[in-house]
Amino acid sequence: MLTSLYLDRASAIHRLHPVVKLFGLFVVFWSVFWVDRPLALVPIAVLLILAAQVAGAWPNFYAFRWFLILMIPPTMIEWMAVYRQGPPLIDFWFIHLSGAALRYGFGKGLRLAELLAASILFLSTTTVEDFSQSLINLRIPYRVAFAMSLAFRLVPLFMDSALTVVQAQRLRGYDFDQGNVFERLRRYVPAMIPVFMGALRRVNNMAMALEARGFGAGVRPTNLSAYSMTRRDVVACALLIVIGTVYFLLYLYGYGAVTP
Amino acid sequence: MNTEKLSAHPMAIRGVIPQGSRAPHRPATAPPSAAPRRAHELRLMWRNTRMVVLSVLTAALYAAVLVPFKVVPLIPGVTELRPGNAIPVVCSFLFGPAAAWGSAIGNMIGDFFGGVGPGDVFGFFANLAYGYIPYKVWTIVAAPDQSPVALTPGTLARYVLAALAASMLCADLVGWGDNLLALRPFWVLGNIIIMNNMVAAIVLAPLLLAAIYPRVRRAHLLFTDLMPEIEASARPRRLVGFAMLLGGEVTAWLAGNLVSAGYWRPALVPAAFNVAPYTRAVALTVSPAIVIAIIGMLLL
């Protein structure tokens, strides 16, 4: 079971300041937001492919390959259903399919796939600690950022204990695969209860451990990893601003829109 | 040195602070009397370390059930089978505001395993509402100290109402947010999320709740035990909040569906916005109802 997408590499993207990486993710979101035309989305796709190559993130892209491909058709259909403009190729009952609708739907699908690709790239190059540090840098309260990073750490632990409980109950002859979907879901309840109770047993100990380490003592905590902005970060920021501006200009001058 | 002040500090009582050192400005777990009276419980809970831990556990449990099912998408890129959606409802009745934050954080962690996106910001707040509303609605529709696990028709009806109120606002917020960002039409997520949430809340959550609630109560880990300083606001105010929540979320859901599917073109929306794919028309029509629902939620 995949418990983290982070890939430990020494690439230039890995070495960027976490806030810059978060800004990069935002710039991709911002850029694709302004355009619907599939052709206008191609440069972002090329940039993402280049970045994946630099970051050595292909194993994660390979793991998500079917997801990246299969998410496009449903998104196309959703948007084609409501985009009722342009001369129709098929016009039957509620179906109004035009060339513009096809382009519009494909653009939307491509946009979602690019968003997913950007997030895979971000998660491949950013650790949980980097991410929570970037949240703190962005003035998210320390306790919230801490809760998030601690929860991240506990997820594999809980998944592991759930798996142990499932295996133990299978050994005792309990069949999790009997019945329809709802029946199967209900069959997992006896496996979830011990995990839940096991988690609750940790509450007091964890709270005491945190308080013993001065959690919430009002002093700004220090960090094991030190992050500073370097020239590389400044250059990356400048590039990202240029990309974001270009895409906004595409929208402003009407090059990003699909015309019926 | 002010020894009186030092000895009064809870960490000093536990022997955490060595003799002679200065007491920190703020205690790790503020005593009830030190908490500001007017602070909302969603803010107040961050002062209580046990509540922080419970929010962490809720988040981790939620994510731990969400993540394995990321590989079973019902519609790729739209939604997957989410049995984990039972966790926020169960935890809401147990841990109150900690469950609200826990489900918001847990959903975000779950998204990290399947790709994050701009819509996840709305997902964060939608799940906050999904974890927050059930226990708040329960305090209005049920008698004081009534357990949500009793198997009577009345209790079940109240439980379904609480779960439906939470699911609908969650669906409205995500559908509206993704529509605002032009990622997906409202009618897709606005309906799938309600269905997904309600299946988990009706099929799984009652079973989990029946097994866990009595044990948590015996262990004095219910949020009412951990945060006795939480005071319910006046009943008229809560009733107004409940009415605003229900009115706002039902209006948002109906308007979002009708406008995004092209069945209703509101006269108040400028003609330039009333064209397919209606993303701006949905944004204009649904936003006021969402605002009303959120105000109602905060008044509960």
Interface residues (C-beta under 8 A of the other chain):
Chain A: M1 L2 T3 L5 L25 F29 F33 D36 F64 W66 F67 L70 M71 I72 P74 T75 E78 W79 A81 V82 Y83 R84 Q85 Y104 K108 G109 R111 L112 A113 L115 L116 S119 I120 F122 L123 P141 R143 V144 F146 A147 M148 L150 A151 F152 L154 V155 L157 F158 M159 A162 V181 F182 L185 R186 Y188 V189 M192 I193 V195 F196 M197 A199 L200 R202 V203 N204 M206 A207 L210 E211 A212 G214 F215 G216 A217 G218 V219
Chain B: M11 R14 V16 P24 H25 R26 P27 A28 T29 W46 R47 T49 R50 V52 V53 L54 S55 V56 L57 A59 A60 L61 A63 A64 V65 V67 P68 P73 I75 P76 G77 V78 L81 P83 W101 G102 I105 G106 M108 I109 F112 F113 G114 G115 V116 G117 P118 L181 A182 L183 R184 P185 W187 V188 V199 V203 L204 L207 L208 A211 I212 R215 V216 A219 L221 S260 A261 G262 V275 A276 P277 Y278
